[in-house]
């Protein structure tokens, strides 16, 4: 049976989009609930400036409380200061992001892609010295809201830069929901050809309603690693009211129906998504949390 | 280039789920807008009892005003009285529904499937006499909220009953959103084998977030005819807050990105979905209407 590896990113990619600060103890409850539902990989927070993203100002506390509970804890780190904080806090996997699109990278971090790539080396060294893992996240890998299409070559340039520092775990981020089945198939095929040693993870958003359709295209391309968010948390800074990340429960439901093993407990995930909805005080976009699975689950 | 045939069902399957009555002139505006956007097939209303479904009490007026504007107008007819009214009003295609699930059929129309099948003959005769078309809609073809799974044999029994009356246009309805890719593939393959002469149309709901994933499975099974609703209108009587029909604009966007021809104007559809949202006064579940297509369209 094919196994899917799902990384839950709602606590990072979801909560950073919310207008409220979710109290630290509630974040920890959600994190523990995720582990209880079977998640072995959680992107739990981001070590960004608390001024820039106050929603995740408690990154250190969240990691401290969730450490040693059986899940690999990942966190986004935008710069050496963030990496230092993440290492101190005990993050297992540091995630560094660079955009494949030159324009998006400039808008996002005010640097060229080349300059961002130069910054990898010292961070990669610090992570290696600490015996932690480093993951490359390629933003706008399937399209850029400013530039439009992004070529496989542009994505490859970022992966090469990371690979040169020994980073072989790569997430392709569909930052603003521009992936389509043909783009997914083309990009995955090219990258598998150019970087056979790289382990690809796909991170789709449901901005245009086809997030799970893109997962199907990814599966056809042989990719079994995906990122998703409880309840479909998140949103899109470029499209008011648009959906966020693909929804973990919906993905787990689909996987189960397709005979793919995730190791996750759908009932617990649904309960947790309902709890998250209560915490946030607004409806989430997840569908299975409203309708339940098609048949009762054991 | 593969062509998709899309039947817009929002005016019927969508509006019947709304708590308000949309004024007749606004329905007609929407209908004309759909034709303007390129739709050649519109399921515009249902000739049910106005007491049972007051939202569609203006079925005759809606059909009269939209007739002769270039689109084939379909309407649901639950019984001989409805069929008579539909023929008088000038409907091009009458849609009769019978559930594949015995339990659902009893709950829905208080008759066994066998009894419902017996009722076809006089209606089929009346439709043939009037030189109109008759379509069979098989409800709960992919699963039943009471019974659970529905077998291909149960679906085939309904199709056989219609085929015996000369009805060769069949819509498989995923009434409560229980279709999954394996079920779609299995059912379509079986029916293609058993009824090679029947023209299949698939009608999916996005109740569990995988409506467009099921379209992909349908395409792989060689089906090019789909039903969808503007803005993802509709809902599920069995799941409060759940999504309704698959969304026309999202489907058209996906089709265009996959190189499939629909003949529909995405920009006009988005404008129309926004107009529908204004008319109804609540948010619709369509995604592309919020985010727009991934690249500007001409």
Interface residues (C-beta under 8 A of the other chain):
Chain A: X143 X148 X149 X177 X178 X180 X181 X182 X206 X207 X208 X209 X210 X212 X213 X216 X236 X238 X239 X240 X241 X242 X243 X247 X250 X253 X254 X257 X258 X259 X283 X286 X287 X288 X290 X291 X292 X293 X294 X295
Chain B: X143 X148 X149 X177 X178 X180 X181 X182 X206 X207 X208 X209 X210 X212 X213 X216 X236 X238 X239 X240 X241 X242 X243 X247 X250 X253 X254 X257 X258 X259 X283 X286 X287 X288 X290 X291 X292 X293 X294 X295
